[in-house]
Amino acid sequence: MADTPHEAEWKPKHNPWLIALTVTLATFMEVLDTSIANVALPHIAGSVGASQEEATWVLTSYLVASAVILPISGWLSNRIGRKRFYMSCVVIFTGCSLLCGLAPTLPFLILARILQGLGGGGLAPSEQAILADTFSVEKRGQAFALYGTAVVIAPAIGPTLGGWLTDNYNWHWIFFINLPIGLLSLYLSNRMLEDPPELVERTKRRDPVDFIGLLSVAVGVGLLEFTLDKGQEKDWFGSGEIQATALIAAVVLVFFVFWEWNHDSPVVDLKLLKNRNFGTAVFLQMVLGMVLFGSTVLIPQYLQSLLNYTAQRAGEVLSPAGLVMMVMMVVAGRSLGKGDPRMTVMIGYLGVAAGLYNLTRLDLNTSFATATLWRGLQVIGLPLIFIPISTLNYVGVPREKSNQISSLSNFARNIGGSAGTALLTTYLARSAQVHANVLGANISAGSVALQTYADRFAAAANMSMTQAQGLASASAYNQLLRQATMLAYKNAFAILAWTVMALSPLVWLMRLPPKRVKVDPEQMAAH
């Protein structure tokens, strides 16, 4: 459906590109915060007297709170006004960043992170809806390219910046760094942003509040995110806690779907999924989230656990890939409208699949330069997916639904990322065990190879044969575990690659935006 005349006539008072820069600023701040804290966890744990497992709640609490607010952010924008909701999110996120930095105890820090997640989770959907309403269909690609640049650069530099701040100052500064950015974002948002007329009219309507929908989505999504985040750590369904949270989440979310589908004023407008473009885009966003978040987790883990890189050094491997994506965002944004965007997405998916499959060539002796290059090649195709899908999301959907569209698409990518990370982490652990058993079956205590290995230890260290055999066995076992884990990483990258390739044809289910018909002013006057 093309824009109606009323929608086409409205334009923001300020330059659209200044508006894009304004919302991109907050985007950078929020996405940076999701990755910068990972590096500082050991320091946080030592500072507040907590175990490493307890400290992971600093990450989990933020993810759960962010996931809860994502699906209802569109409803909140319609309810209180998008500008007001967006600025409230900036205030909450920035204020709670200060509280996180000042936190004297772990419970205080976790509470501050929960509140910070509620603010941060509402930013991305509002920002994308603002861009969709501010720019015409022809210009949206370039606008989303600017926005996407912040999305991909922030997590790339996050670990490096977090490691540097923690090593040279202390972990408190990973939160304090948000304060100047947040205050500047708040000032610019107040000056630049405005709501479209139809959204202003929509805000004036006082539809009844769907309290049951609000409660069910908060409980269901919160428990789902907890299950995905803590599943591997607690041995999945071997844990009674995970069994309970998974079951309750499933029941509540099924009820939520039926309730919202039949509600006159739903919190989440699930009927938008009947739109073929949007329904397909939501699924592809989930796949994109799995690939983006999954690979971003796998590569640093591989570098740190098998190649003994520090967190900062691992971050340096990822950082150049952010620059690659920044360049490709510009290319993808400018190429949009010059051909079939579905073909662009298809090429992007195939490029990502090829890049992921190339990572199966990683081994225990891969150099820093090679790992950096291959990571850069792996992400080249991601902007070719992100930009067209973000644009096609809104085809055939009236402007008053922009908030809901952005909310659902961001939620899909977030859940896809959580599910992908959980599944890949679990697969790595289980696959490494299987490979270790297979490799171990070929080694016996009296084997010639092990005896030769022990002789080398004895000769090198001038020790007894008994001591040498013990050290040789321990060393061989460690080598076996490293080899088994490396094979698991190779298999994980291969599975990601084949999954992406298999799902890539789904993009052809999407419809193209309708071409605008130029009307001759003289013909209009004649009528």
FIMAR-449087 format. One record per residue (C-alpha): x, y, z; residue in three letters; residue number from 1. Coordinates in Angstrom, 3 decimals, padded with zeros to 6 digits. Example, Ala and Ser with C-alpha at 12.3 -4.5 7.8 and 13.67 -1.06 7.14 Angstrom:
<pts>
((012.300, -004.500, 007.800), ala, 1) ((013.670, -001.060, 007.140), ser, 2) 
</pts>
This chain:
<pts>
((000.000, 000.000, 000.000), met, 1) ((001.424, 003.366, -000.962), ala, 2) ((001.575, 006.266, 001.436), asp, 3) ((-001.660, 008.207, 001.652), thr, 4) ((-001.605, 011.884, 000.595), pro, 5) ((-001.836, 012.952, 004.213), his, 6) ((001.222, 010.842, 005.083), glu, 7) ((003.165, 012.010, 002.048), ala, 8) ((002.593, 015.713, 002.845), glu, 9) ((004.023, 015.646, 006.373), trp, 10) ((007.682, 016.501, 006.751), lys, 11) ((009.652, 017.173, 009.933), pro, 12) ((010.613, 020.763, 010.664), lys, 13) ((014.318, 020.000, 010.995), his, 14) ((016.754, 018.517, 008.508), asn, 15) ((016.084, 014.738, 008.354), pro, 16) ((019.790, 013.931, 008.486), trp, 17) ((020.212, 015.879, 011.728), leu, 18) ((017.351, 013.817, 013.132), ile, 19) ((019.074, 010.638, 011.951), ala, 20) ((022.316, 011.689, 013.650), leu, 21) ((020.408, 012.472, 016.839), thr, 22) ((018.845, 009.019, 017.165), val, 23) ((022.062, 007.326, 016.030), thr, 24) ((023.869, 008.874, 018.987), leu, 25) ((021.658, 007.099, 021.519), ala, 26) ((021.850, 003.924, 019.449), thr, 27) ((025.625, 003.926, 019.702), phe, 28) ((025.478, 004.472, 023.469), met, 29) ((023.019, 001.646, 024.114), glu, 30) ((024.593, -000.955, 021.810), val, 31) ((028.059, -000.131, 023.149), leu, 32) ((026.835, -000.824, 026.678), asp, 33) ((025.625, -004.320, 025.777), thr, 34) ((029.164, -005.431, 024.874), ser, 35) ((031.432, -003.231, 026.961), ile, 36) ((030.443, -004.837, 030.295), ala, 37) ((031.426, -008.375, 029.230), asn, 38) ((035.146, -007.677, 029.574), val, 39) ((034.859, -006.176, 033.050), ala, 40) ((032.951, -009.039, 034.727), leu, 41) ((035.954, -010.496, 036.612), pro, 42) ((036.831, -007.019, 037.918), his, 43) ((033.223, -006.355, 038.950), ile, 44) ((033.027, -009.710, 040.729), ala, 45) ((036.215, -009.016, 042.699), gly, 46) ((035.165, -005.466, 043.575), ser, 47) ((031.738, -006.371, 045.024), val, 48) ((032.793, -009.686, 046.573), gly, 49) ((030.779, -011.919, 044.220), ala, 50) ((031.543, -015.145, 042.405), ser, 51) ((031.951, -015.222, 038.628), gln, 52) ((028.559, -016.946, 038.276), glu, 53) ((026.845, -014.318, 040.441), glu, 54) ((028.485, -011.542, 038.427), ala, 55) ((026.941, -012.855, 035.187), thr, 56) ((023.642, -011.510, 036.493), trp, 57) ((025.018, -008.080, 035.569), val, 58) ((024.586, -009.193, 031.935), leu, 59) ((021.503, -011.398, 032.337), thr, 60) ((019.463, -008.794, 034.233), ser, 61) ((019.993, -006.248, 031.459), tyr, 62) ((019.101, -008.716, 028.695), leu, 63) ((015.904, -009.863, 030.432), val, 64) ((014.708, -006.309, 031.122), ala, 65) ((015.538, -005.210, 027.579), ser, 66) ((013.700, -008.198, 026.099), ala, 67) ((010.598, -007.466, 028.187), val, 68) ((010.287, -003.849, 027.041), ile, 69) ((010.964, -004.517, 023.342), leu, 70) ((007.603, -006.007, 022.303), pro, 71) ((005.545, -003.382, 024.182), ile, 72) ((007.587, -000.319, 023.202), ser, 73) ((005.354, 000.279, 020.150), gly, 74) ((002.254, 000.314, 022.359), trp, 75) ((003.921, 002.683, 024.847), leu, 76) ((004.933, 005.039, 022.018), ser, 77) ((001.338, 005.157, 020.801), asn, 78) ((000.046, 005.589, 024.332), arg, 79) ((002.189, 008.490, 025.579), ile, 80) ((003.728, 009.794, 022.341), gly, 81) ((006.867, 008.552, 020.647), arg, 82) ((009.051, 011.575, 021.416), lys, 83) ((008.054, 011.497, 025.084), arg, 84) ((008.633, 007.748, 025.308), phe, 85) ((011.990, 007.972, 023.523), tyr, 86) ((013.265, 010.795, 025.731), met, 87) ((012.074, 008.908, 028.815), ser, 88) ((014.139, 005.929, 027.688), cys, 89) ((017.226, 008.123, 027.246), val, 90) ((016.723, 009.613, 030.734), val, 91) ((016.259, 006.182, 032.354), ile, 92) ((019.231, 004.651, 030.545), phe, 93) ((021.572, 007.565, 031.307), thr, 94) ((020.457, 007.965, 034.923), gly, 95) ((020.801, 004.253, 035.611), cys, 96) ((024.251, 004.257, 034.007), ser, 97) ((025.279, 006.671, 036.772), leu, 98) ((023.732, 004.362, 039.380), leu, 99) ((025.568, 001.360, 037.888), cys, 100) ((028.878, 003.205, 038.125), gly, 101) ((028.227, 004.166, 041.755), leu, 102) ((026.934, 000.723, 042.791), ala, 103) ((028.554, -000.390, 046.089), pro, 104) ((027.107, -003.930, 046.093), thr, 105) ((026.088, -006.573, 043.559), leu, 106) ((022.317, -006.437, 044.349), pro, 107) ((022.371, -002.652, 043.870), phe, 108) ((024.212, -003.047, 040.558), leu, 109) ((021.783, -005.717, 039.320), ile, 110) ((018.767, -003.546, 040.208), leu, 111) ((020.336, -000.592, 038.378), ala, 112) ((021.024, -002.830, 035.355), arg, 113) ((017.383, -003.975, 035.285), ile, 114) ((016.192, -000.368, 035.181), leu, 115) ((018.883, 000.472, 032.629), gln, 116) ((017.665, -002.426, 030.450), gly, 117) ((014.095, -001.105, 030.569), leu, 118) ((015.354, 002.215, 029.224), gly, 119) ((017.771, 000.751, 026.694), gly, 120) ((015.291, -001.774, 025.307), gly, 121) ((012.891, 000.952, 024.240), gly, 122) ((015.459, 002.969, 022.279), leu, 123) ((015.999, 000.881, 019.132), ala, 124) ((012.309, 000.404, 018.162), pro, 125) ((011.599, 004.119, 018.648), ser, 126) ((014.662, 005.106, 016.634), glu, 127) ((013.784, 002.899, 013.656), gln, 128) ((010.183, 004.125, 013.657), ala, 129) ((011.438, 007.734, 013.743), ile, 130) ((013.683, 007.086, 010.729), leu, 131) ((010.879, 005.346, 008.823), ala, 132) ((008.550, 008.318, 009.352), asp, 133) ((011.199, 011.000, 008.769), thr, 134) ((012.489, 009.736, 005.423), phe, 135) ((010.688, 008.892, 002.203), ser, 136) ((010.795, 005.332, 000.876), val, 137) ((013.556, 006.328, -001.551), glu, 138) ((015.775, 007.737, 001.232), lys, 139) ((015.129, 005.176, 003.956), arg, 140) ((017.947, 002.912, 002.817), gly, 141) ((020.578, 005.602, 003.357), gln, 142) ((019.016, 006.583, 006.690), ala, 143) ((019.071, 002.996, 007.943), phe, 144) ((022.658, 002.735, 006.707), ala, 145) ((023.661, 005.576, 009.040), leu, 146) ((021.737, 003.979, 011.882), tyr, 147) ((023.201, 000.554, 011.097), gly, 148) ((026.727, 001.952, 011.206), thr, 149) ((026.310, 002.683, 014.923), ala, 150) ((024.735, -000.739, 015.489), val, 151) ((027.734, -002.595, 014.048), val, 152) ((030.593, -000.347, 015.188), ile, 153) ((029.571, -000.159, 018.849), ala, 154) ((029.797, -003.917, 019.612), pro, 155) ((033.007, -004.138, 017.594), ala, 156) ((034.847, -001.550, 019.692), ile, 157) ((033.026, -002.381, 022.949), gly, 158) ((035.360, -005.154, 024.195), pro, 159) ((038.481, -003.181, 023.287), thr, 160) ((037.233, 000.022, 024.928), leu, 161) ((035.936, -001.884, 027.955), gly, 162) ((039.270, -003.647, 028.423), gly, 163) ((041.209, -000.388, 028.107), trp, 164) ((038.998, 001.472, 030.602), leu, 165) ((039.083, -001.398, 033.081), thr, 166) ((042.862, -001.875, 032.834), asp, 167) ((043.778, 001.827, 032.982), asn, 168) ((041.049, 003.161, 035.306), tyr, 169) ((038.412, 000.827, 036.821), asn, 170) ((035.172, -000.909, 035.860), trp, 171) ((033.019, 002.017, 037.054), his, 172) ((034.050, 004.005, 033.972), trp, 173) ((032.400, 001.565, 031.555), ile, 174) ((029.117, 003.014, 032.874), phe, 175) ((030.204, 006.626, 033.482), phe, 176) ((031.157, 006.917, 029.802), ile, 177) ((027.421, 006.939, 028.965), asn, 178) ((026.728, 010.164, 030.866), leu, 179) ((028.025, 012.817, 028.404), pro, 180) ((026.607, 010.899, 025.423), ile, 181) ((023.219, 010.511, 027.120), gly, 182) ((022.986, 014.188, 028.087), leu, 183) ((023.903, 015.321, 024.568), leu, 184) ((021.367, 012.882, 023.095), ser, 185) ((018.656, 014.183, 025.428), leu, 186) ((019.333, 017.808, 024.459), tyr, 187) ((019.309, 017.075, 020.722), leu, 188) ((016.210, 014.864, 020.972), ser, 189) ((014.288, 017.631, 022.674), asn, 190) ((015.282, 020.093, 019.949), arg, 191) ((015.010, 017.890, 016.849), met, 192) ((012.319, 015.252, 017.286), leu, 193) ((008.585, 015.590, 016.694), glu, 194) ((005.696, 013.194, 016.247), asp, 195) ((003.789, 012.952, 012.932), pro, 196) ((000.218, 014.346, 012.996), pro, 197) ((-001.428, 010.908, 012.836), glu, 198) ((000.631, 009.748, 015.818), leu, 199) ((-000.356, 012.873, 017.754), val, 200) ((-004.003, 012.057, 017.018), glu, 201) ((-003.410, 008.428, 017.984), arg, 202) ((-001.932, 009.503, 021.323), thr, 203) ((-005.064, 011.512, 022.137), lys, 204) ((-007.182, 008.359, 021.948), arg, 205) ((-007.604, 006.731, 025.324), arg, 206) ((-008.054, 003.066, 024.534), asp, 207) ((-008.474, 000.763, 027.532), pro, 208) ((-005.190, -000.614, 028.872), val, 209) ((-004.710, -004.318, 028.236), asp, 210) ((-003.317, -005.209, 031.666), phe, 211) ((-003.539, -008.951, 031.033), ile, 212) ((-001.541, -008.563, 027.817), gly, 213) ((001.083, -006.410, 029.575), leu, 214) ((001.480, -008.889, 032.427), leu, 215) ((001.603, -011.967, 030.208), ser, 216) ((004.185, -010.544, 027.787), val, 217) ((006.392, -009.362, 030.672), ala, 218) ((006.290, -012.737, 032.445), val, 219) ((006.508, -014.859, 029.282), gly, 220) ((009.341, -012.962, 027.587), val, 221) ((011.255, -012.479, 030.829), gly, 222) ((011.206, -016.201, 031.642), leu, 223) ((012.045, -017.107, 028.034), leu, 224) ((015.089, -014.818, 028.060), glu, 225) ((016.180, -016.241, 031.434), phe, 226) ((015.832, -019.805, 030.101), thr, 227) ((017.900, -019.055, 027.001), leu, 228) ((020.582, -017.182, 028.912), asp, 229) ((021.004, -019.624, 031.811), lys, 230) ((020.109, -022.922, 030.109), gly, 231) ((023.604, -024.174, 029.282), gln, 232) ((025.018, -022.988, 032.589), glu, 233) ((022.386, -025.000, 034.494), lys, 234) ((022.444, -028.087, 032.187), asp, 235) ((019.177, -027.183, 030.483), trp, 236) ((016.366, -029.605, 031.292), phe, 237) ((018.561, -031.451, 033.727), gly, 238) ((017.796, -028.503, 036.014), ser, 239) ((014.406, -028.265, 037.722), gly, 240) ((014.674, -024.467, 037.614), glu, 241) ((015.087, -024.425, 033.824), ile, 242) ((012.263, -026.961, 033.405), gln, 243) ((009.942, -024.708, 035.409), ala, 244) ((010.884, -021.438, 033.671), thr, 245) ((010.666, -023.013, 030.186), ala, 246) ((007.257, -024.565, 030.865), leu, 247) ((005.775, -021.410, 032.390), ile, 248) ((007.222, -019.275, 029.570), ala, 249) ((005.699, -021.565, 026.913), ala, 250) ((002.251, -021.628, 028.553), val, 251) ((002.175, -017.869, 029.191), val, 252) ((003.354, -016.971, 025.674), leu, 253) ((000.817, -019.286, 024.001), val, 254) ((-001.909, -017.664, 026.103), phe, 255) ((-000.504, -014.232, 025.203), phe, 256) ((-000.751, -014.961, 021.455), val, 257) ((-004.396, -016.077, 021.680), phe, 258) ((-005.308, -013.181, 023.971), trp, 259) ((-003.664, -010.465, 021.866), glu, 260) ((-004.971, -011.859, 018.572), trp, 261) ((-008.563, -011.441, 019.750), asn, 262) ((-008.164, -008.215, 021.737), his, 263) ((-009.598, -004.964, 020.383), asp, 264) ((-006.689, -002.846, 021.690), ser, 265) ((-003.727, -005.219, 021.878), pro, 266) ((-000.422, -004.323, 023.481), val, 267) ((001.344, -006.098, 020.595), val, 268) ((-000.476, -006.080, 017.251), asp, 269) ((000.317, -009.641, 016.183), leu, 270) ((-002.055, -009.394, 013.201), lys, 271) ((000.631, -007.341, 011.468), leu, 272) ((002.374, -010.666, 010.885), leu, 273) ((-000.319, -011.498, 008.324), lys, 274) ((001.339, -008.920, 006.077), asn, 275) ((003.546, -011.126, 003.898), arg, 276) ((006.434, -008.663, 003.788), asn, 277) ((006.493, -008.078, 007.492), phe, 278) ((005.936, -011.708, 008.479), gly, 279) ((008.840, -012.797, 006.274), thr, 280) ((011.005, -009.902, 007.481), ala, 281) ((010.433, -010.855, 011.126), val, 282) ((011.626, -014.395, 010.449), phe, 283) ((014.653, -013.150, 008.504), leu, 284) ((015.433, -010.726, 011.344), gln, 285) ((015.529, -013.695, 013.727), met, 286) ((017.999, -015.459, 011.434), val, 287) ((020.059, -012.270, 011.188), leu, 288) ((020.114, -012.034, 014.997), gly, 289) ((021.296, -015.639, 015.305), met, 290) ((024.154, -015.057, 012.855), val, 291) ((025.183, -011.620, 014.123), leu, 292) ((025.100, -012.392, 017.852), phe, 293) ((026.146, -016.032, 017.486), gly, 294) ((029.296, -015.334, 015.468), ser, 295) ((030.163, -012.362, 017.681), thr, 296) ((030.140, -014.725, 020.674), val, 297) ((031.891, -017.685, 019.002), leu, 298) ((034.938, -015.855, 017.637), ile, 299) ((036.045, -014.123, 020.896), pro, 300) ((035.487, -017.398, 022.792), gln, 301) ((037.658, -019.258, 020.294), tyr, 302) ((040.402, -016.635, 020.494), leu, 303) ((040.436, -016.500, 024.294), gln, 304) ((039.938, -020.184, 025.137), ser, 305) ((042.097, -021.798, 022.450), leu, 306) ((044.607, -019.137, 021.375), leu, 307) ((044.932, -017.573, 024.869), asn, 308) ((044.130, -014.034, 023.698), tyr, 309) ((043.220, -011.439, 026.303), thr, 310) ((039.754, -009.897, 026.075), ala, 311) ((041.247, -006.675, 024.724), gln, 312) ((043.305, -008.551, 022.125), arg, 313) ((040.224, -010.518, 021.051), ala, 314) ((038.365, -007.235, 020.732), gly, 315) ((041.095, -005.970, 018.410), glu, 316) ((040.370, -008.891, 016.073), val, 317) ((036.691, -007.864, 015.901), leu, 318) ((037.193, -004.088, 015.599), ser, 319) ((038.313, -003.945, 011.923), pro, 320) ((035.174, -005.901, 010.991), ala, 321) ((033.178, -002.935, 012.323), gly, 322) ((034.940, -000.685, 009.837), leu, 323) ((034.200, -003.159, 007.041), val, 324) ((030.510, -003.112, 007.948), met, 325) ((030.507, 000.671, 008.154), met, 326) ((031.736, 000.903, 004.557), val, 327) ((029.293, -001.761, 003.412), met, 328) ((026.417, 000.033, 005.164), met, 329) ((027.078, 003.038, 002.949), val, 330) ((027.295, 000.826, -000.143), val, 331) ((024.059, -001.004, 000.753), ala, 332) ((022.236, 002.267, 001.505), gly, 333) ((023.223, 003.885, -001.788), arg, 334) ((022.486, 000.791, -003.877), ser, 335) ((018.947, 000.513, -002.509), leu, 336) ((016.442, 001.574, -005.149), gly, 337) ((018.801, 000.811, -008.039), lys, 338) ((017.684, -002.792, -008.379), gly, 339) ((015.595, -005.488, -006.755), asp, 340) ((016.295, -005.256, -002.981), pro, 341) ((015.412, -008.938, -002.623), arg, 342) ((018.374, -009.828, -004.821), met, 343) ((020.578, -007.646, -002.597), thr, 344) ((019.387, -009.543, 000.490), val, 345) ((019.928, -012.886, -001.274), met, 346) ((023.489, -011.908, -002.182), ile, 347) ((024.019, -010.764, 001.391), gly, 348) ((022.867, -014.092, 002.839), tyr, 349) ((025.015, -016.091, 000.419), leu, 350) ((028.004, -013.863, 001.219), gly, 351) ((027.486, -014.379, 004.950), val, 352) ((027.153, -018.142, 004.425), ala, 353) ((030.428, -018.208, 002.460), ala, 354) ((032.161, -016.124, 005.142), gly, 355) ((030.936, -018.408, 007.915), leu, 356) ((032.008, -021.515, 006.040), tyr, 357) ((035.440, -019.964, 005.505), asn, 358) ((035.784, -019.800, 009.310), leu, 359) ((035.824, -023.608, 009.395), thr, 360) ((039.456, -023.195, 008.223), arg, 361) ((040.421, -021.718, 011.617), leu, 362) ((042.775, -023.903, 013.641), asp, 363) ((044.985, -023.832, 016.744), leu, 364) ((047.764, -021.992, 014.902), asn, 365) ((045.751, -019.265, 013.143), thr, 366) ((047.576, -015.920, 013.240), ser, 367) ((046.120, -012.625, 014.464), phe, 368) ((046.174, -011.182, 010.936), ala, 369) ((044.385, -014.194, 009.440), thr, 370) ((041.667, -014.230, 012.123), ala, 371) ((041.118, -010.489, 011.626), thr, 372) ((040.905, -010.837, 007.833), leu, 373) ((038.506, -013.779, 007.916), trp, 374) ((036.250, -012.038, 010.440), arg, 375) ((036.156, -009.035, 008.108), gly, 376) ((035.198, -011.249, 005.157), leu, 377) ((032.491, -012.917, 007.242), gln, 378) ((030.612, -009.668, 007.923), val, 379) ((030.748, -008.124, 004.438), ile, 380) ((027.282, -009.416, 003.560), gly, 381) ((025.488, -008.402, 006.785), leu, 382) ((024.715, -004.788, 005.712), pro, 383) ((023.289, -006.118, 002.429), leu, 384) ((020.742, -007.952, 004.599), ile, 385) ((020.092, -005.368, 007.306), phe, 386) ((019.401, -002.316, 005.123), ile, 387) ((016.906, -003.794, 002.586), pro, 388) ((015.007, -005.806, 005.217), ile, 389) ((014.744, -002.767, 007.500), ser, 390) ((013.271, -000.864, 004.538), thr, 391) ((010.963, -003.620, 003.254), leu, 392) ((009.579, -003.982, 006.793), asn, 393) ((007.337, -000.965, 006.245), tyr, 394) ((006.011, -001.780, 002.766), val, 395) ((002.227, -002.003, 002.784), gly, 396) ((001.928, -000.834, 006.405), val, 397) ((000.283, 002.509, 007.317), pro, 398) ((002.434, 005.051, 009.139), arg, 399) ((000.457, 004.795, 012.381), glu, 400) ((001.713, 001.210, 012.658), lys, 401) ((005.408, 002.170, 012.369), ser, 402) ((005.949, 001.912, 016.134), asn, 403) ((004.553, -001.625, 016.254), gln, 404) ((006.569, -002.664, 013.188), ile, 405) ((009.841, -001.457, 014.711), ser, 406) ((008.993, -003.023, 018.061), ser, 407) ((008.283, -006.488, 016.645), leu, 408) ((011.232, -006.546, 014.229), ser, 409) ((013.710, -005.564, 016.955), asn, 410) ((012.183, -008.104, 019.309), phe, 411) ((012.608, -010.822, 016.663), ala, 412) ((016.290, -009.958, 016.184), arg, 413) ((016.865, -009.864, 019.954), asn, 414) ((015.220, -013.241, 020.569), ile, 415) ((017.007, -014.706, 017.548), gly, 416) ((020.310, -013.526, 018.995), gly, 417) ((019.546, -014.989, 022.420), ser, 418) ((018.358, -018.298, 020.976), ala, 419) ((021.311, -018.518, 018.590), gly, 420) ((023.828, -017.800, 021.337), thr, 421) ((022.215, -020.347, 023.674), ala, 422) ((022.017, -023.082, 021.038), leu, 423) ((025.569, -022.511, 019.805), leu, 424) ((027.008, -022.453, 023.330), thr, 425) ((025.225, -025.695, 024.129), thr, 426) ((026.296, -027.289, 020.872), tyr, 427) ((029.931, -026.335, 021.485), leu, 428) ((029.966, -027.948, 024.912), ala, 429) ((028.223, -031.151, 023.806), arg, 430) ((030.114, -031.473, 020.519), ser, 431) ((033.473, -030.987, 022.250), ala, 432) ((032.601, -033.861, 024.620), gln, 433) ((031.742, -036.139, 021.695), val, 434) ((034.963, -035.299, 019.845), his, 435) ((037.004, -035.779, 023.038), ala, 436) ((035.548, -039.278, 023.495), asn, 437) ((036.287, -040.186, 019.867), val, 438) ((039.846, -038.860, 020.004), leu, 439) ((040.439, -040.412, 023.427), gly, 440) ((039.415, -043.836, 022.163), ala, 441) ((042.539, -043.857, 019.995), asn, 442) ((044.896, -043.328, 022.934), ile, 443) ((045.759, -046.037, 025.463), ser, 444) ((048.002, -045.844, 028.500), ala, 445) ((050.577, -048.193, 026.996), gly, 446) ((050.579, -046.838, 023.459), ser, 447) ((053.868, -046.329, 021.657), val, 448) ((053.007, -042.719, 020.832), ala, 449) ((052.352, -041.854, 024.498), leu, 450) ((055.520, -043.637, 025.610), gln, 451) ((057.563, -041.689, 023.036), thr, 452) ((055.928, -038.467, 024.277), tyr, 453) ((056.920, -039.390, 027.866), ala, 454) ((060.507, -040.102, 026.806), asp, 455) ((060.767, -036.570, 025.412), arg, 456) ((059.558, -035.138, 028.750), phe, 457) ((062.061, -037.249, 030.659), ala, 458) ((064.939, -036.216, 028.416), ala, 459) ((064.020, -032.525, 028.379), ala, 460) ((063.459, -032.096, 032.121), ala, 461) ((065.844, -034.772, 033.450), asn, 462) ((063.087, -036.424, 035.504), met, 463) ((062.135, -039.975, 036.318), ser, 464) ((060.077, -041.968, 033.854), met, 465) ((057.175, -042.143, 036.316), thr, 466) ((057.043, -038.363, 036.591), gln, 467) ((057.449, -037.990, 032.834), ala, 468) ((054.576, -040.375, 032.132), gln, 469) ((052.302, -038.411, 034.453), gly, 470) ((053.191, -035.086, 032.865), leu, 471) ((052.962, -036.551, 029.376), ala, 472) ((049.484, -037.940, 030.072), ser, 473) ((048.280, -034.586, 031.439), ala, 474) ((049.770, -032.699, 028.509), ser, 475) ((048.308, -035.129, 025.971), ala, 476) ((044.890, -034.839, 027.622), tyr, 477) ((045.012, -031.044, 027.426), asn, 478) ((045.999, -031.223, 023.770), gln, 479) ((043.146, -033.663, 023.152), leu, 480) ((040.636, -031.254, 024.748), leu, 481) ((041.937, -028.367, 022.648), arg, 482) ((041.655, -030.403, 019.467), gln, 483) ((038.147, -031.570, 020.392), ala, 484) ((037.028, -028.002, 021.137), thr, 485) ((038.545, -026.768, 017.868), met, 486) ((036.583, -029.400, 015.946), leu, 487) ((033.420, -028.279, 017.748), ala, 488) ((034.020, -024.671, 016.643), tyr, 489) ((034.556, -025.795, 013.055), lys, 490) ((031.279, -027.740, 013.120), asn, 491) ((029.410, -024.785, 014.668), ala, 492) ((030.565, -022.429, 011.914), phe, 493) ((029.596, -025.015, 009.277), ala, 494) ((026.094, -025.417, 010.766), ile, 495) ((025.600, -021.630, 010.790), leu, 496) ((026.759, -021.411, 007.175), ala, 497) ((024.435, -024.146, 005.879), trp, 498) ((021.494, -022.768, 007.893), thr, 499) ((021.919, -019.292, 006.403), val, 500) ((022.268, -020.694, 002.885), met, 501) ((019.175, -022.900, 003.249), ala, 502) ((016.998, -020.021, 004.467), leu, 503) ((018.213, -017.424, 001.960), ser, 504) ((015.519, -018.138, -000.718), pro, 505) ((012.789, -017.044, 001.736), leu, 506) ((013.506, -013.418, 000.852), val, 507) ((011.628, -013.902, -002.442), trp, 508) ((008.382, -014.187, -000.481), leu, 509) ((008.566, -010.433, 000.123), met, 510) ((006.855, -007.910, -002.172), arg, 511) ((008.584, -004.903, -003.684), leu, 512) ((007.567, -001.381, -002.624), pro, 513) ((004.978, 000.099, -005.021), pro, 514) ((006.384, 002.588, -007.503), lys, 515) ((005.230, 006.126, -006.967), arg, 516) ((003.278, 007.583, -009.854), val, 517) ((004.244, 011.135, -010.716), lys, 518) ((001.200, 013.296, -011.355), val, 519) ((001.366, 016.113, -013.925), asp, 520) ((000.379, 019.397, -012.161), pro, 521) ((-001.387, 020.577, -015.356), glu, 522) ((-003.555, 017.459, -015.366), gln, 523) ((-004.369, 018.045, -011.701), met, 524) ((-005.379, 021.636, -012.499), ala, 525) ((-007.586, 020.454, -015.375), ala, 526) ((-009.518, 018.251, -012.984), his, 527) 
</pts>
